[in-house]
């Protein structure tokens, strides 16, 4: 349990560095969560390319908008929610 808390604190600190422009912190989150985000996205669709595109989109958006983003206590949750919302937006556009 202590390790999980320590990891959350470390990631929160890294997120803060990312928000200030640290590209290494950005790369850390991409490398750490890419595979788990992909697995999560595949729960919503069987379209592998769509999931990959949506993951790329969220990472491009957070990088481009980092100066407007707020601190988060749970980066993993933030990214997973962003992916789910992005996928649902794509699904909604495709049904119009």
N, C-alpha and C positions, 0 to 999 in steps of 0.2 A: 504494500500500500504506500509506504514512504517513497518508493521509487517512482510511482505514478504521480504523486504530488510534486516531487522534485522535477520530473520531466515536464509537468504542466507549467511550473514556475520558469524553467529554462526556456520552454517554447514561448511563453508570454514575453520573456525578455528578448528572445530572438525576433518575435513579431514586432516589438517596439523598434528594434534595430532595422528591420525591414522597412518599417514605416518612415524611418529617417534616411532611407536610401541604400542600405547595406545589401548589395547583390548576393553576397555569400549566404545571408539569412534567407533570401528568396530562393536560392538554389537548394538550400537545405529542405525547405518545405516542399518544393517540387519533387525532389528525390525521395523524400520520406513518404509522401502521401500519394504519389502517382498510381502505384499499383493498387492500393486499397480503395482509392477513388474509382479506379477502373472497375474493380470487383463490385463496388457499391452501385455504380451506374448500370452495370449489366443486369442488376435486379429489376430494372425498369424497362429495359429493351434488349433485344438480341442484336441490335445494330452496333457492332464494335466500333465502326468508324464514327458514328454519331457520338458515342460516349467519349472517344478520344478527342473529337472536335470540341465537345462541351468542356472537357477538362482543360484543353488548351485555352478556350475562351475565358474560363474563370481565372486562369493564371495570368493571361494577358490583361484582363480587366483589373485584377487586384494590383498588378504592377503599374499599369497606367494611372490608376486612381489612388495609389498609396498615400498621397498627400492629403486625401480627403477621408481616408479610412480611420476608424477608431481602434483603440486598443481592445483586444479580446482576451478573455481568460482561457478560452478553449479553441485553439486554432483548428484542430481536427474537426470539431463540430461546425465551426464557421465554414470550412471548405466543403464539408459534406452537405450542408444546407444549401450552399451556393450551387453545388452541382445538381442537387435535386431540383432547385428552382429553375436553373438553366434548362435542364431536360424538360421540365413541365412546360416552360415557355415555348420550347421547340415543338412539343407535342400539340400545344394549343394552336400554334401558327399553322401546323400541318393539317389540322382538322377544320380550318376556316375555309 
